[in-house]
Amino acid sequence: MGSHRRLASSGFDRGAGAALCVMSAAATALGVVPATATPHDDTRAKVDRLYEEAEKATEAYNKADERADKLRAEVNDAQDRIARQQQSINSKRDALGSLAGAQYRSGGIDPSLSLLLSEDPADYLDKAARIARLSAHQADELEELQDAMRVIAQERAEAARKLVDLEKSRKAVAAHKRTVERKLAQARRLLNSLSAADRAAFDRASRSGRADLPDLGGAVPSSGRAAAAVAAARSALGRPYIWGANGPSGFDCSGLIQWSYAQAGVSLPRTSQGQRYAGRQIPLSEAQPGDVVTYRSDASHVGMYMGNGQVIHAPYPGAPVRYDPVGMMPGATITRV
């Protein structure tokens, strides 16, 4: 979402160039040297930077939240295992307790004396051997279960510590997002301070996008699931960008891609960084509809290739899901899911 608003071929640059020509001619007639930049150029650059920061913060937030959800599931699974193990241990303990009580009641006299007094020494020895084997087996089993319980308890404690750390991290990212939102509010105030003409030029360059269906050529998706994902992404056209959202009423950039492929029965990672490596990397020249397109070296933005050099994506706050040229940002990487 940063550099695609600085493309030389944009409507803003054409309009701004014409305006500068008119201003230059007027200034020459008046003997005034024209400025090389207009106020809204600086405002536009600031807003571009703020949008890029906001998107990176949102993706970091998504990543932390995804990790926290995964860890919560692991902790819940561990707790369930511990509960089952504890129940088994309790049963073993009850059995051992019953056996110990029986032995105590029948073993109040010395075993050697019991043997001498027994009417059937062979039967006594057989029973004693069975009891010894049973006791040893149950003791071994109890020891194994206790060892397993200690290991799982340690895992649960470690998972809980990790969860606390992740919650702290997520809160830190959320705080950074709030900071960015304050910056965006400042940017909106700057935009509102522009003249009507300058604001219109800015909107044409930075916010218009393409809400209609461009000529996507004759390219076809690489697979049936890619075709289903393309259809889902098209159905999201015009829906708003919403922080941390993955549909269906609104999306952030990676949320749109995750949701679109989910409609095709494919589970993708939540973040754009994860989506970059969710399939096979291919050259841009081989891109087909449905391929995932990530941008910048840190893969902080993502869209879906739709054909004829166009992607569909959720750009940034204030801009709905729309079409843009695949070369709208630097560092495009194509992934076939």
TORSE-241401 format. One line per 8 residues: for each residue x, y, z negated of N, C-alpha, C. Coordinates in steps of 0.1 Angstrom, whole numbers, padded with zeros to 4 digits. Last residue first. Layout:
residues N
X:Y:Z:X:Y:Z:X:Y:Z; ...
***
This chain:
residues 337
-0008:-0218:0047:-0012:-0226:0035:-0016:-0240:0040; 0020:-0201:0058:0008:-0209:0063:0005:-0219:0052; 0031:-0169:0054:0030:-0182:0048:0018:-0189:0053; 0053:-0143:0062:0041:-0151:0066:0042:-0165:0060; 0061:-0112:0050:0065:-0126:0050:0052:-0134:0053; 0073:-0079:0055:0062:-0088:0057:0067:-0103:0058; 0088:-0055:0049:0091:-0068:0043:0080:-0078:0044; 0066:-0026:0047:0078:-0033:0050:0079:-0047:0043
0033:-0022:0060:0043:-0021:0049:0055:-0029:0053; 0019:-0026:0084:0016:-0014:0076:0026:-0012:0065; 0019:-0045:0104:0032:-0038:0101:0030:-0026:0092; -0006:-0053:0108:0002:-0062:0100:0015:-0055:0096; -0031:-0027:0104:-0020:-0033:0112:-0011:-0042:0103; -0061:-0035:0086:-0050:-0026:0088:-0040:-0034:0097; -0095:-0037:0074:-0084:-0042:0083:-0073:-0031:0084; -0106:-0040:0039:-0106:-0034:0053:-0095:-0041:0061
-0121:-0033:0008:-0115:-0043:0017:-0117:-0039:0031; -0119:0003:0001:-0125:-0011:0001:-0117:-0020:0009; -0102:0024:-0020:-0102:0019:-0007:-0108:0005:-0007; -0101:0029:-0047:-0107:0039:-0039:-0109:0035:-0024; -0070:0012:-0053:-0082:0018:-0059:-0088:0029:-0050; -0061:-0007:-0023:-0058:0001:-0036:-0070:0007:-0041; -0068:-0028:-0003:-0056:-0019:-0003:-0052:-0014:-0017; -0073:-0060:0004:-0078:-0050:-0006:-0067:-0040:-0008
-0073:-0069:0039:-0067:-0068:0026:-0075:-0059:0017; -0065:-0084:0070:-0075:-0079:0061:-0070:-0079:0047; -0044:-0074:0098:-0046:-0082:0085:-0059:-0076:0079; -0035:-0078:0132:-0043:-0072:0122:-0043:-0081:0110; -0023:-0088:0156:-0016:-0078:0148:-0024:-0072:0137; -0042:-0107:0165:-0039:-0095:0173:-0033:-0084:0165; -0054:-0120:0133:-0052:-0121:0148:-0049:-0107:0154; -0054:-0119:0106:-0067:-0121:0113:-0065:-0123:0128
-0037:-0126:0076:-0036:-0123:0090:-0049:-0128:0097; -0044:-0111:0046:-0045:-0123:0054:-0045:-0119:0068; -0021:-0098:0020:-0032:-0097:0029:-0034:-0110:0037; -0004:-0083:-0008:-0007:-0095:0001:-0020:-0092:0008; 0023:-0070:-0027:0010:-0068:-0020:0008:-0080:-0011; 0047:-0077:-0038:0037:-0071:-0047:0024:-0068:-0040; 0071:-0091:-0031:0057:-0096:-0027:0046:-0090:-0036; 0095:-0078:-0033:0089:-0084:-0045:0075:-0090:-0043
0099:-0067:-0009:0108:-0077:-0013:0103:-0084:-0026; 0068:-0063:0009:0078:-0058:0001:0087:-0070:-0004; 0040:-0086:0012:0048:-0074:0016:0058:-0070:0005; 0025:-0115:0028:0030:-0108:0016:0039:-0097:0020; -0001:-0131:0043:0010:-0121:0046:0013:-0113:0033; -0012:-0162:0052:-0010:-0153:0041:0001:-0144:0044; -0033:-0171:0079:-0020:-0171:0073:-0019:-0160:0063; -0057:-0166:0092:-0057:-0174:0079:-0044:-0174:0072
-0046:-0167:0125:-0056:-0163:0115:-0057:-0172:0103; -0010:-0170:0127:-0024:-0173:0132:-0034:-0169:0121; 0023:-0162:0137:0012:-0160:0128:-0001:-0164:0135; 0047:-0163:0151:0038:-0175:0151:0026:-0174:0143; 0059:-0139:0146:0055:-0142:0160:0046:-0154:0161; 0067:-0142:0120:0055:-0133:0123:0050:-0136:0137; 0076:-0176:0111:0079:-0162:0117:0066:-0155:0120; 0067:-0191:0080:0068:-0191:0094:0071:-0177:0099
0067:-0212:0052:0071:-0199:0057:0072:-0201:0073; 0040:-0231:0038:0052:-0231:0047:0055:-0217:0053; 0028:-0223:0006:0028:-0230:0018:0041:-0229:0025; 0030:-0206:-0015:0020:-0216:-0016:0019:-0224:-0003; 0047:-0184:-0019:0053:-0197:-0018:0043:-0209:-0019; 0030:-0162:-0020:0040:-0162:-0010:0046:-0176:-0008; 0015:-0167:-0042:0009:-0170:-0029:0019:-0170:-0018; 0031:-0157:-0062:0028:-0171:-0062:0023:-0175:-0048
0029:-0130:-0056:0042:-0137:-0056:0041:-0152:-0055; 0002:-0125:-0059:0008:-0124:-0046:0021:-0131:-0045; -0014:-0148:-0083:-0006:-0136:-0079:-0001:-0136:-0065; -0028:-0172:-0086:-0035:-0159:-0088:-0027:-0147:-0083; -0024:-0198:-0061:-0020:-0191:-0073:-0027:-0177:-0074; -0053:-0215:-0048:-0040:-0208:-0046:-0037:-0201:-0059; -0070:-0243:-0037:-0067:-0235:-0049:-0053:-0229:-0047; -0096:-0246:-0013:-0081:-0246:-0016:-0078:-0237:-0028
-0121:-0244:-0004:-0117:-0256:-0012:-0103:-0257:-0015; -0128:-0221:0008:-0124:-0232:0017:-0120:-0245:0009; -0131:-0205:-0013:-0143:-0208:-0005:-0140:-0219:0005; -0104:-0202:-0020:-0113:-0210:-0028:-0126:-0214:-0021; -0096:-0184:-0001:-0092:-0198:0001:-0100:-0207:-0008; -0108:-0161:-0011:-0111:-0165:0002:-0108:-0180:0004; -0097:-0159:-0037:-0111:-0161:-0036:-0114:-0167:-0022; -0070:-0153:-0030:-0073:-0165:-0038:-0088:-0169:-0036
-0073:-0129:-0016:-0068:-0141:-0009:-0071:-0154:-0017; -0084:-0112:-0036:-0091:-0115:-0023:-0086:-0127:-0016; -0064:-0112:-0055:-0077:-0118:-0058:-0085:-0121:-0046; -0044:-0098:-0044:-0042:-0113:-0045:-0055:-0119:-0048; -0057:-0072:-0045:-0051:-0078:-0032:-0050:-0093:-0033; -0088:-0073:-0062:-0075:-0067:-0060:-0069:-0075:-0049; -0123:-0070:-0056:-0111:-0077:-0055:-0099:-0068:-0057; -0159:-0077:-0062:-0147:-0068:-0059:-0134:-0076:-0061
-0177:-0097:-0063:-0182:-0083:-0061:-0171:-0073:-0058; -0168:-0123:-0068:-0171:-0119:-0054:-0175:-0105:-0052; -0132:-0114:-0071:-0145:-0116:-0065:-0156:-0122:-0074; -0111:-0110:-0088:-0110:-0120:-0078:-0123:-0124:-0073; -0095:-0081:-0103:-0107:-0088:-0099:-0104:-0098:-0088; -0076:-0063:-0112:-0076:-0076:-0117:-0088:-0085:-0113; -0095:-0034:-0103:-0084:-0039:-0111:-0086:-0054:-0115; -0110:-0036:-0072:-0112:-0035:-0086:-0100:-0041:-0093
-0121:-0023:-0042:-0109:-0027:-0049:-0112:-0025:-0064; -0154:-0033:-0029:-0144:-0024:-0035:-0132:-0031:-0041; -0161:-0045:0004:-0163:-0046:-0010:-0151:-0038:-0017; -0155:-0044:0031:-0162:-0033:0025:-0164:-0033:0010; -0155:-0079:0036:-0152:-0066:0042:-0161:-0055:0035; -0161:-0104:0029:-0158:-0095:0018:-0155:-0081:0023; -0164:-0119:0051:-0176:-0116:0044:-0174:-0106:0033; -0137:-0122:0058:-0145:-0113:0066:-0158:-0109:0059
-0130:-0141:0040:-0124:-0128:0039:-0132:-0118:0047; -0145:-0163:0049:-0148:-0157:0036:-0142:-0143:0035; -0134:-0167:0074:-0148:-0164:0074:-0151:-0157:0060; -0108:-0174:0066:-0110:-0163:0074:-0124:-0158:0073; -0114:-0198:0053:-0108:-0187:0045:-0110:-0174:0053; -0122:-0214:0074:-0131:-0211:0063:-0127:-0199:0055; -0098:-0215:0088:-0110:-0209:0094:-0120:-0205:0084; -0082:-0229:0070:-0079:-0215:0074:-0090:-0208:0080
-0095:-0254:0072:-0096:-0246:0059:-0092:-0232:0061; -0090:-0261:0098:-0103:-0259:0094:-0104:-0251:0081; -0061:-0243:0110:-0068:-0255:0105:-0082:-0251:0101; -0052:-0220:0122:-0043:-0231:0123:-0050:-0244:0118; -0076:-0200:0141:-0069:-0204:0128:-0062:-0217:0130; -0067:-0185:0172:-0076:-0193:0164:-0068:-0197:0152; -0068:-0155:0192:-0061:-0164:0183:-0071:-0172:0175; -0077:-0136:0210:-0082:-0150:0211:-0076:-0160:0202
-0084:-0105:0194:-0078:-0113:0204:-0084:-0127:0204; -0096:-0088:0177:-0086:-0097:0171:-0081:-0107:0181; -0104:-0056:0176:-0102:-0066:0186:-0091:-0076:0181; -0120:-0050:0144:-0112:-0047:0155:-0111:-0058:0165; -0150:-0042:0129:-0142:-0054:0134:-0134:-0050:0146; -0147:-0015:0106:-0154:-0022:0116:-0145:-0034:0120; -0131:-0003:0088:-0142:-0011:0082:-0149:-0019:0093; -0099:0005:0085:-0109:0000:0095:-0119:-0008:0089
-0086:0035:0070:-0086:0021:0073:-0095:0018:0085; -0088:0060:0055:-0098:0056:0064:-0098:0041:0067; -0067:0069:0038:-0079:0062:0032:-0089:0056:0042; -0046:0083:0050:-0044:0074:0039:-0055:0065:0034; -0054:0098:0072:-0042:0091:0072:-0041:0080:0062; -0079:0109:0065:-0078:0102:0078:-0065:0093:0078; -0073:0121:0041:-0082:0110:0041:-0081:0102:0054; -0056:0142:0050:-0051:0132:0041:-0060:0119:0041
-0074:0157:0065:-0062:0151:0072:-0057:0139:0063; -0092:0164:0044:-0097:0156:0056:-0085:0149:0063; -0075:0180:0029:-0080:0168:0023:-0085:0159:0034; -0070:0201:0047:-0059:0192:0043:-0064:0179:0037; -0096:0211:0049:-0089:0206:0061:-0078:0197:0057; -0102:0219:0022:-0110:0209:0029:-0103:0203:0041; -0072:0220:0003:-0082:0226:0011:-0090:0215:0018; -0066:0203:-0029:-0063:0206:-0015:-0075:0213:-0008
-0075:0195:-0053:-0070:0209:-0052:-0067:0213:-0038; -0080:0169:-0051:-0092:0178:-0051:-0088:0193:-0050; -0054:0160:-0053:-0061:0158:-0040:-0073:0168:-0040; -0049:0165:-0079:-0041:0172:-0069:-0048:0171:-0056; -0067:0148:-0091:-0069:0162:-0093:-0061:0170:-0083; -0057:0124:-0083:-0070:0128:-0078:-0072:0142:-0080; -0033:0124:-0097:-0032:0125:-0082:-0046:0129:-0077; -0043:0121:-0123:-0036:0134:-0119:-0035:0135:-0104
-0053:0096:-0120:-0062:0107:-0123:-0056:0120:-0120; -0029:0082:-0117:-0039:0083:-0106:-0049:0094:-0108; -0019:0085:-0142:-0012:0092:-0131:-0021:0093:-0119; -0037:0069:-0156:-0036:0084:-0159:-0029:0091:-0148; -0030:0045:-0144:-0044:0051:-0142:-0044:0066:-0145; -0005:0041:-0155:-0007:0044:-0141:-0020:0050:-0137; -0013:0037:-0181:-0004:0048:-0178:-0005:0052:-0163; -0027:0014:-0178:-0034:0026:-0183:-0026:0038:-0180
-0006:-0003:-0171:-0017:0000:-0162:-0025:0012:-0166; 0008:-0004:-0195:0014:0003:-0184:0004:0006:-0173; -0011:-0018:-0210:-0008:-0004:-0214:-0001:0003:-0203; -0010:-0042:-0197:-0022:-0034:-0197:-0020:-0020:-0201; 0016:-0049:-0204:0013:-0047:-0190:0000:-0039:-0188; 0012:-0053:-0231:0022:-0043:-0226:0019:-0039:-0212; -0006:-0073:-0231:-0010:-0060:-0236:-0001:-0049:-0232; 0010:-0093:-0221:-0001:-0089:-0213:-0006:-0075:-0218
0029:-0096:-0241:0033:-0092:-0228:0022:-0086:-0220; 0013:-0105:-0262:0020:-0092:-0264:0024:-0087:-0250; 0005:-0129:-0251:-0005:-0119:-0254:0002:-0105:-0255; 0030:-0141:-0250:0023:-0138:-0238:0012:-0128:-0240; 0035:-0145:-0277:0044:-0137:-0269:0037:-0132:-0256; 0014:-0162:-0284:0015:-0148:-0290:0024:-0139:-0282; 0021:-0183:-0268:0008:-0176:-0266:0008:-0163:-0272; 0044:-0192:-0280:0044:-0187:-0267:0032:-0179:-0263
0033:-0200:-0305:0043:-0189:-0305:0044:-0183:-0291; 0017:-0221:-0295:0011:-0210:-0302:0020:-0198:-0302; 0037:-0238:-0286:0027:-0233:-0277:0020:-0220:-0283; 0049:-0245:-0310:0057:-0238:-0300:0047:-0231:-0290; 0028:-0258:-0323:0034:-0246:-0329:0042:-0238:-0319; 0025:-0279:-0305:0014:-0270:-0307:0019:-0257:-0313; 0049:-0292:-0308:0045:-0287:-0295:0034:-0276:-0296; 0047:-0300:-0335:0058:-0291:-0331:0055:-0284:-0317
0025:-0317:-0332:0024:-0305:-0341:0035:-0295:-0337; 0037:-0337:-0316:0026:-0328:-0310:0024:-0316:-0319; 0056:-0347:-0334:0060:-0341:-0321:0049:-0332:-0316; 0040:-0356:-0355:0049:-0346:-0357:0054:-0339:-0344; 0025:-0376:-0341:0018:-0364:-0347:0028:-0353:-0350; 0045:-0394:-0335:0038:-0387:-0324:0031:-0375:-0329; 0051:-0402:-0361:0062:-0395:-0353:0055:-0388:-0341; 0027:-0414:-0368:0032:-0402:-0375:0043:-0394:-0368
0027:-0435:-0350:0017:-0425:-0349:0021:-0412:-0356; 0049:-0449:-0359:0049:-0444:-0346:0039:-0433:-0344; 0040:-0456:-0385:0052:-0448:-0383:0053:-0441:-0369; 0019:-0472:-0379:0017:-0460:-0386:0029:-0450:-0384; 0032:-0493:-0367:0023:-0486:-0359:0020:-0472:-0366; 0047:-0503:-0389:0054:-0498:-0377:0045:-0489:-0368; 0026:-0510:-0406:0036:-0500:-0410:0043:-0494:-0398; 0015:-0530:-0391:0007:-0518:-0393:0016:-0507:-0398
0035:-0549:-0391:0030:-0544:-0378:0023:-0531:-0380; 0038:-0555:-0418:0050:-0549:-0410:0045:-0542:-0397; 0013:-0566:-0423:0017:-0553:-0430:0029:-0547:-0422; 0013:-0588:-0407:0003:-0578:-0405:0008:-0565:-0411; 0034:-0603:-0418:0035:-0599:-0404:0025:-0587:-0402; 0024:-0607:-0444:0037:-0599:-0442:0038:-0594:-0428; 0001:-0622:-0439:0000:-0608:-0445:0013:-0600:-0443; 0013:-0645:-0428:0004:-0637:-0420:0003:-0623:-0425
0027:-0654:-0450:0034:-0650:-0438:0026:-0641:-0429; 0006:-0659:-0468:0016:-0649:-0471:0024:-0644:-0459; -0007:-0680:-0454:-0014:-0667:-0456:-0004:-0656:-0459; 0014:-0699:-0456:0009:-0695:-0443:0002:-0681:-0444; 0017:-0703:-0483:0028:-0698:-0475:0023:-0692:-0462; -0008:-0714:-0489:-0004:-0701:-0495:0007:-0695:-0487; -0008:-0738:-0475:-0018:-0728:-0472:-0014:-0714:-0477; 0012:-0751:-0489:0014:-0748:-0474:0004:-0737:-0470
0002:-0754:-0515:0014:-0745:-0513:0015:-0741:-0498; -0026:-0756:-0529:-0022:-0760:-0515:-0010:-0750:-0512; -0029:-0748:-0554:-0033:-0762:-0551:-0028:-0766:-0537; -0004:-0728:-0570:-0013:-0730:-0558:-0016:-0745:-0557; 0015:-0724:-0588:0002:-0727:-0593:-0008:-0731:-0582; 0038:-0719:-0573:0038:-0731:-0582:0024:-0735:-0586; 0029:-0695:-0561:0032:-0707:-0553:0032:-0720:-0561; 0027:-0678:-0582:0015:-0682:-0574:0017:-0694:-0566
0054:-0677:-0589:0045:-0684:-0598:0032:-0688:-0591; 0063:-0662:-0567:0069:-0676:-0570:0060:-0684:-0579; 0049:-0638:-0570:0046:-0647:-0559:0052:-0661:-0561; 0036:-0631:-0603:0047:-0632:-0594:0044:-0642:-0582; 0003:-0616:-0602:0013:-0625:-0608:0024:-0626:-0598; -0013:-0600:-0588:-0009:-0595:-0601:0001:-0604:-0608; -0024:-0602:-0562:-0009:-0604:-0565:-0004:-0599:-0578; -0049:-0597:-0558:-0046:-0611:-0558:-0031:-0613:-0562
-0050:-0569:-0560:-0059:-0577:-0569:-0055:-0592:-0569; -0030:-0562:-0542:-0028:-0559:-0556:-0037:-0568:-0565; -0041:-0571:-0519:-0029:-0577:-0523:-0027:-0574:-0538; -0063:-0554:-0517:-0065:-0569:-0518:-0053:-0576:-0524; -0050:-0530:-0515:-0059:-0533:-0527:-0061:-0547:-0529; -0037:-0533:-0491:-0029:-0531:-0503:-0037:-0534:-0515; -0060:-0535:-0474:-0051:-0546:-0475:-0042:-0545:-0488; -0070:-0509:-0477:-0078:-0521:-0481:-0069:-0533:-0483
-0049:-0494:-0467:-0053:-0493:-0481:-0061:-0504:-0486; -0048:-0502:-0441:-0037:-0505:-0449:-0040:-0504:-0464; -0072:-0492:-0433:-0070:-0506:-0432:-0059:-0510:-0441; -0068:-0464:-0437:-0079:-0471:-0444:-0077:-0486:-0444; -0047:-0460:-0419:-0045:-0459:-0434:-0055:-0466:-0442; -0060:-0464:-0395:-0049:-0473:-0399:-0046:-0472:-0414; -0077:-0443:-0396:-0082:-0457:-0395:-0072:-0467:-0400; -0059:-0422:-0395:-0068:-0424:-0407:-0074:-0438:-0407
-0048:-0425:-0370:-0040:-0427:-0382:-0048:-0429:-0394; -0070:-0419:-0354:-0064:-0433:-0354:-0055:-0435:-0366; -0073:-0393:-0361:-0084:-0402:-0363:-0079:-0416:-0364; -0049:-0382:-0351:-0052:-0382:-0366:-0063:-0392:-0369; -0052:-0386:-0324:-0041:-0393:-0331:-0044:-0394:-0346; -0073:-0369:-0319:-0075:-0383:-0317:-0064:-0391:-0324; -0061:-0344:-0327:-0073:-0349:-0334:-0075:-0364:-0332; -0040:-0343:-0308:-0037:-0344:-0323:-0049:-0349:-0330
-0055:-0340:-0285:-0046:-0352:-0287:-0043:-0354:-0301; -0066:-0315:-0290:-0075:-0326:-0288:-0067:-0339:-0290; -0043:-0299:-0291:-0052:-0300:-0303:-0061:-0312:-0302; -0034:-0301:-0265:-0026:-0306:-0276:-0034:-0308:-0288; -0055:-0288:-0251:-0052:-0302:-0249:-0044:-0309:-0260; -0051:-0262:-0261:-0064:-0270:-0264:-0062:-0285:-0262; -0026:-0257:-0251:-0028:-0257:-0266:-0041:-0265:-0269; -0032:-0257:-0224:-0022:-0266:-0229:-0024:-0268:-0244
-0049:-0235:-0222:-0054:-0249:-0219:-0045:-0259:-0224; -0032:-0215:-0229:-0043:-0217:-0238:-0049:-0231:-0235; -0014:-0216:-0208:-0010:-0219:-0221:-0021:-0222:-0230; -0031:-0206:-0187:-0025:-0219:-0186:-0021:-0224:-0200; -0036:-0180:-0197:-0047:-0190:-0195:-0042:-0204:-0194; -0011:-0169:-0196:-0018:-0171:-0209:-0029:-0181:-0208; -0006:-0170:-0169:0003:-0178:-0177:-0004:-0180:-0191; -0025:-0151:-0161:-0026:-0165:-0155:-0017:-0174:-0164
-0016:-0128:-0173:-0029:-0134:-0177:-0030:-0148:-0172; 0008:-0124:-0160:0008:-0126:-0175:-0005:-0133:-0179; -0002:-0120:-0134:0008:-0131:-0137:0008:-0134:-0152; -0018:-0097:-0137:-0024:-0110:-0133:-0015:-0121:-0136; 0002:-0078:-0144:-0009:-0082:-0154:-0015:-0095:-0150; 0016:-0078:-0121:0023:-0082:-0133:0013:-0086:-0143; -0003:-0067:-0104:0002:-0081:-0101:0009:-0086:-0114; -0006:-0042:-0116:-0017:-0051:-0115:-0013:-0065:-0113
0019:-0031:-0111:0015:-0033:-0125:0003:-0043:-0125; 0019:-0029:-0084:0029:-0038:-0090:0025:-0041:-0104; -0002:-0011:-0081:-0004:-0024:-0076:0006:-0034:-0082; 0009:0012:-0093:-0004:0006:-0098:-0005:-0008:-0093; 0030:0018:-0076:0033:0014:-0090:0020:0007:-0096; 0016:0024:-0053:0025:0013:-0053:0028:0008:-0067; 0001:0047:-0061:-0006:0035:-0057:0003:0022:-0057; 0023:0064:-0066:0014:0060:-0077:0006:0047:-0074
0033:0068:-0040:0041:0062:-0051:0033:0057:-0062; 0011:0080:-0028:0016:0067:-0023:0025:0060:-0034; 0009:0104:-0043:-0002:0094:-0044:0003:0080:-0039; 0033:0116:-0035:0031:0113:-0049:0020:0102:-0050; 0028:0119:-0007:0039:0111:-0012:0038:0107:-0026; 0006:0137:-0009:0005:0124:-0003:0016:0114:-0007; 0018:0159:-0019:0007:0153:-0027:0006:0138:-0021; 0035:0166:0002:0041:0162:-0011:0030:0155:-0020
0017:0172:0021:0027:0161:0024:0032:0157:0010; 0002:0193:0012:-0004:0179:0011:0005:0168:0014; 0019:0215:0017:0016:0210:0003:0011:0196:0002; 0041:0207:0044:0029:0213:0039:0026:0208:0025; 0073:0217:0057:0064:0207:0051:0052:0214:0045; 0087:0237:0067:0089:0224:0073:0080:0214:0068; 0072:0269:0073:0077:0259:0064:0078:0246:0071; 0081:0293:0098:0072:0284:0092:0079:0274:0083
0091:0326:0096:0096:0312:0098:0087:0303:0091; 0074:0352:0113:0076:0345:0100:0081:0331:0104; 0064:0368:0133:0078:0370:0129:0081:0363:0116; 0040:0364:0143:0040:0373:0132:0054:0375:0127; 0045:0345:0162:0039:0357:0166:0040:0368:0155; 0054:0325:0145:0063:0331:0155:0058:0345:0159; 0030:0318:0133:0041:0323:0125:0051:0331:0134; 0016:0307:0154:0011:0319:0147:0022:0326:0139
0032:0285:0160:0030:0295:0170:0025:0308:0163; 0031:0271:0136:0044:0276:0140:0042:0287:0151; 0004:0264:0135:0010:0273:0124:0023:0279:0129; 0003:0248:0157:-0005:0260:0156:0000:0270:0146; 0021:0228:0148:0023:0235:0161:0016:0248:0161; 0008:0218:0126:0021:0225:0124:0024:0233:0137; -0014:0206:0138:-0016:0218:0129:-0003:0225:0127; -0002:0186:0151:-0009:0196:0159:-0011:0208:0150
0009:0171:0130:0018:0177:0140:0011:0188:0148; -0014:0163:0117:-0005:0173:0110:0004:0179:0120; -0025:0146:0136:-0032:0158:0132:-0023:0168:0125; -0004:0127:0136:-0008:0134:0149:-0015:0147:0145; -0004:0119:0110:0008:0125:0116:0005:0132:0129; -0030:0109:0107:-0025:0120:0099:-0014:0127:0105; -0031:0087:0123:-0039:0098:0127:-0034:0111:0119; 0002:0072:0127:-0011:0074:0121:-0018:0087:0125
0027:0066:0137:0016:0066:0147:0002:0069:0140; 0044:0065:0116:0045:0077:0125:0033:0077:0135; 0032:0057:0085:0035:0052:0098:0034:0065:0107; 0026:0060:0058:0036:0069:0064:0040:0065:0078; 0010:0042:0048:0004:0055:0050:0014:0065:0055; 0025:0020:0044:0016:0020:0056:0009:0033:0058; 0040:0023:0021:0046:0028:0033:0036:0028:0045; 0021:0012:0000:0028:0025:0000:0031:0030:0014
0008:-0012:0000:0000:0000:0000:0008:0012:0000
***
